[in-house]
């Protein structure tokens, strides 16, 4: 296992955070494509590129309240609530991204990072933070969890559910063809 102490460990932790965060933004973009039904359109990436991170979150957040499955079925309230909680958590981790992007980062010999954010809104404010390797590990795990949640939301938006003889058949993005035959009951 890689030694995460020292400045190189701090650099690795920052890089891991950015890589995972970029995957979260990608998943949000893919969800925006589903909402606008442009997944297979040649301009889909251009459409997604027009929105910054927060706009993507807010697009998904707003759309989930009115979105319907491909069959026109309304999304269950539990899914809408799950999506709202997920997207609220995503905005919270975006605040951490902003902190890293707009602060002075000073790697420490123990692998941690001293973070200094200067803001000027009439008066100069200095906000000091300190993230340890453990903090980075927890933040990256949270990002990975949110990626899974966004993927699940997107799958739900693309899922068609059909009742067949009292059972349920699910069609998601992983299914390319399904053959269903119903046998008459004696």
Protein Blocks (a to p, Z undefined) as FASTA:
>chain_A
ZZfedjklmmmmmmmmmmmmmmmmmmmmmmmmmmnopmmgcklmmmmmmpcfklmmmmmm
mmmmmgccfkopacdfklmmmmmmmmmmmmmmmmmmmmmmmcccdddfkopacdddddde
hiacdddddddfklmmmmmmmmmmmmmmmmmmmmmmmpccddeehiacdddfkbmbdcdd
ddddZZ
